[in-house]
């Protein structure tokens, strides 16, 4: 997974929500949704607890919480 990938949470309180990967390290991915998890406070998740949705957001979509929420809403409407 890379920065900008859209993923679905498989476990935790945020189960079945769409999130955007904003950072990765060797053991974890850091995800945000722009509302409950703003960009300045990403959630650290184990990569086994998320599933890729085969969509990717641009750098402009990851610029602010508002643009991130709009982009995730568009992806959600496309896959549902």
N, C-alpha and C positions, 0 to 999 in steps of 0.2 A: 504494500500500500504506500501511496505517495501523498504529498500535500495536494489537496484539492479533490481527492476521491470522495465520493458519496458512499456512505455505509449505513447499514441498518443494525441497530443494537440488538443483540440476541439475549442479553441478560442484564439484570439490574433494574433499577426504577425506571430507567429510560428505555425499557424493552420495546421493540417494534417501532422506534422512532428513527427518522432519518437524521443523520449527522454528517458533518463535513470534517475530513481529516485536515488538521491545521499544522501538525508537526508529527514527526516520528523519531524514535530512537531505537536502539537495538532490541529492546524488550517490550515497548509500549507504543501505542498510537494515542495522540491527543486529539480529541474531537470537540466540536462546538455545534450548536444549533442556532445561535444568535438571539435566543430568548432566555430559556432556563440556563443555558451555558453560553455566556457571551464570549467573544473572542479574547478578551483580556483574562479569562479564567477558564481555560479548556479542561475537559475531563480526561484523566488518564485512564485508558482501557487496555486490557489485554487483547492482542489481535485475535485470539480465539473467540472472543466475545462479541465480535462484529463480523458482518458479512458484507462484501462489496456488492454494490448495486449496478456496476458497469456504467456509471455516469461520472463525469469529471467537471468540476467547477473551475472557472477562470480565476486569475489573480484578482480581477476587478470584483468578482463575487465575494472574495474573502477580504475585501477592503474594510467593510463595516458590518455591524450586526444587522442593520436594515437590509443591505444588499444580500447578505447571507440568508436571511429569512425568506426573501423573495425568491432567490434561486432554489432553495430547498422546497418551497411551495410549488414551483414549476415542475421540479423533478417528481415530487409526490403526485401531482396531477397526471403526469405522463405515465407513471408506472401503475397507478391504481385503475 
